[in-house]
């Protein structure tokens, strides 16, 4: 695996070991075949929620859009594996594709942070959240987030000629949200304990903590190992030039696979945004028809007599 990447050192983009591994190929296919329908269904359900509710989950919708971007770019890596991987045309295509992968990952991290901040403000400052928060403000923040993510990804793309510096840059960016995500979760948990109104509404309490717990857990399991591993080997490379060993390659493959699997977990946020499982199923026409038939069967006189 390392020999292939060493042969392509003349190309400005360094090929990661993950691309040439069997695990990388399997993960890319899983993301495409499982993640694409999962994210599309969650996007449809959230758009239905957007039409009904006054305060729509704008940040959650943008998070799913960043997942769709990452899933779409996976097609480039999957297709290129069927051809000569050392071809200059496919090398350049994968190099440009990594720009959009970094765009999707950086925007995903940003919207995860915004979702946690929104839930914290909803509990800690409910008056401000209901009076000042609106769709226009959320859309404006989302646009600014996409612009920031695009600017960072473009900078990272132009610095790919120096393999160490982009690894440092993206690793530091991935580590920045960690204290904020943890602080929002702890702050929201304390605010819920102090709030007498939320204390008597257990389902709402569980739903708010569920969203924050899922965001924090996704970051801790998927993003943190990736950034910590890259930062560690960047520091180790400065002290020891002989760092291209099997442990480094395996750690790169597994941590990259974890961070690329994030689109499979993000749609679960929709479950915690909706009130219950029946409300979730009602967003889909086929499930809504089934629920109506079940309700009609339950309320029919024959059913009451049988009971």
C-alpha positions, 0 to 999 in steps of 0.5 A: 500500500505504501509503495503505491503512494510513494510512486506518486510523490510527483503529484501534488496530492499525497495518496492516503493509505486508506484509499488502497486498503480493502477496508476503505473500499468496503466502507465507501460502498457501505456509505453509498448503499446505506447512507444515501437512502438513509440521509435522503429519507431523513432530509425528506422527513425534515422538510415535512417538519419544515412545512409544519413547524414555526421553528424549523431545524435548519441546522439539522437540514444543513448537517444532512446536506453536508452528509449528502455532499460527502456521500456524493463524492464517494462515487469518485473514489469508488469509480476510480478503483475500477481503473488504473489507480496511478493514472494522472487523470484519476489522481487529479480527480481524487485530489479535487474530490478531497477538497469536497470531502474536507468541505463536507467534514468541516461543515458537518463539524460546524453544524454539529456545534451549532445544533448543540448551541441551539439546544443549549440556548433553547433550555438556558435562554428560552425567552430569547430563543422564542422571541429572537430566534427565527428562520432568517437568522438560522439561514444566515448563520448557515450560509456563513458556516458554508462560506467558512468551511469552503474557505478552509477547504480551499486553503487546505487544498492549496497546502496539500503539496506539504503533507504535514501542514494540512494534517496539522491544520485539519486536526486542530480544526477537528479538536476545536469543537471538543470543549464547546460540545462538552460544555453545551452538554453539561450546561444543558443538563444543569439547566434542565435540572434547574428548570421546573417546567422541563422537569415535569416534561420528561419526553422533552427533556430526554429528547433535548439530552438525546440530541446533545448526547448523540452529537457529543457521542458522534464527535467522540467516537468518529472525529476525535480519534481521527484528529488525535491520530493525525496530530500525534503522527505529525508531532512524531514525524518531527522527532523521528523520520522513520514513522511509516510503519504498519501501526501508522498505516492501520491507525490511519485506515481505521480512523479514516473509516470512522470519520467517513462513517459519520453520514450514517449516524447523523440522520438519527438526529431526526428521531430525537427532534420528532416527538415520538415514533408515530410522529416520525412515521407520519412524515412518510405517506406510506407509513401514514396510510398504515397508521390511519388503517391501524387507527381505524381498525382500533376504533372500529366497533368489531375491535371494541366488541372483541376486546 
